[in-house]
Each structure stands twice: as structure tokens, then as C-alpha cells.
Amino acid sequence: MDRILFFCLTLVELYKWVLIARILLSWIPSISWYEQPWQTLDQLTEPVMGPFRRLIPPLGGLDLSPVLLFLLINLIQGALRGAMGGSPAFVGAF
């Protein structure tokens, strides 16, 4: 069971880094999200980020929805660590 939980924890951590890459690249205006590899990155992240954008719309061009998403990711990671017998302590947004 620990191997499955560790695998899930690893996937969540990897997805968190994919989201960070997507957020940082969104600050570069010359990126066309319709070309590869950016399109794949968008297809991996937009289904998750979209609902959070509807909850927290951009304020003055600043998208704050990733903050809520990272809080949720940290809660999921804490639950997985707790299920593995580790400390489920909330570490922070990153």
C-alpha cells in the first residue's frame, strides 16, 4: 500500500512542478499556447486551473487562482503523507 501512496505522492509533486512551469511561462507574452510543447503543457494544466479561475477571476490582469490550487495540492500531499504514516503537516503554498 505504501508503494501506491508513494507513487501518488510522486505524481502530485510532479504535477505541482508542471503547474509552476505553466505559471512562469504564462508571464512570457511571446509564447503561443497553440504550438508544441506549450500546447501539451496547456492541455495538462488548464482542466485543473480552469475551475479555480472561475472561483477567483483575475484581478487587474493578475491571476490569483494558482494560490488556491497550491493550497489544495498541499492538502492532498499532507493527506497522502499522513496515510503513509508520515507527518501530514501543512508546509505552505510551495
C-alpha positions, 0 to 999 in steps of 0.5 A: 500500500505504501508503494501506491501512496508513494507513487501518488505522492510522486505524481502530485509533486510532479504535477505541482512542478508542471503547474509552476512551469505553466505559471512562469511561462504564462508571464512570457507574452511571446509564447503561443499556447497553440504550438508544441510543447506549450500546447501539451503543457496547456492541455495538462494544466488548464482542466485543473486551473480552469475551475479555480479561475472561475472561483477567483477571476483575475484581478487587474490582469493578475491571476490569483487562482494558482494560490488556491490550487497550491493550497489544495495540492498541499492538502492532498500531499499532507493527506497522502503523507499522513496515510503513509504514516508520515507527518501530514503537516501543512508546509505552505503554498510551495 
